[in-house]
Amino acid sequence: MEFLLTATTTFAGTLLALGFIEVTAENLAVWNSGHVSGYFWNIEPDPNGSEAERLAFDLAGTPLARSDMELCRIVERN
């Protein structure tokens, strides 16, 4: 009886610990992806700016040429 109780308690504890680790990892992944996407996609295009701003200017083209399809072509090209 003691063995069954110990085995059941160990199994339940392991499941809870693994569940906690899984949920924590998912929450951290969501937070990191939101933080990183905001960091990389908020670069304003500037032909005289930093290297990242010049690259954004080269990829974006003129403001009138921007559309969803243009963004898809930029992403596919890289």
N, C-alpha and C positions, 0 to 999 in steps of 0.2 A: 504494500500500500504506500509506503514511504517513497519507493522508487517511482510509482505512477504519479504521485503528487509532485515530486521533484521534477520529473520529466515534463509534466504539463506546465508547471510554473516556469521552467526554463524555456520551453517552446513559446509560451505566451509572451514572456519578457523579450525574447529574441525578436518575435514578430513586431512588438511595440517599438523596439529600438530601431529595427530596420525601416519601419513605417515612418518614424520620426526623421531618420536620416534622409529618406526619399522625399518627404514633404519639404524639408529644409533645403535640399538640393534644388528642387523645382522652384521654390520661391526665390532662391538666390539667382538661379538662371534667368528667371523673368525679370528680376530687378537689374541684373547686369546687362541683359539685352536692351532694356529700356534706357539705361544710362549710356551705354555705348552708342546706340543708334542716335540718341540726341546729341552726343558729342561729335560724331562723324558727319551727320547729315545737316547740321546747322552751320555750314561753312558758306559765308556769303561770297559770291564771285567778285573778284576784284583784279583787274589786269595788272595793277601796280602793287598788289599786296604780297603776302607771304607765299611760299611755294604751294601750300594747300589752296589758298585763295586763287592763285593763277591757274592751278589745275581745275578748280571748280569753274572758273571763267571759260577755260578752253572746252570743257565738257558741256557746259550749259549752252554755249552759243549766245545768240541774241535773246533778250527777254521775250520777244514775240514768237520765237520758234519753240518755246517750251510747251510741251504737252505730255500727257501720260505715255504716249507712244515714244516720244523722244527720251523720256526717262528710262523706258524699257530698253531702248537701243543703247543707252549709256551703260546700263547695268550689264547687258549681254556682252558689250564690247570689252568690259573689264573682266 
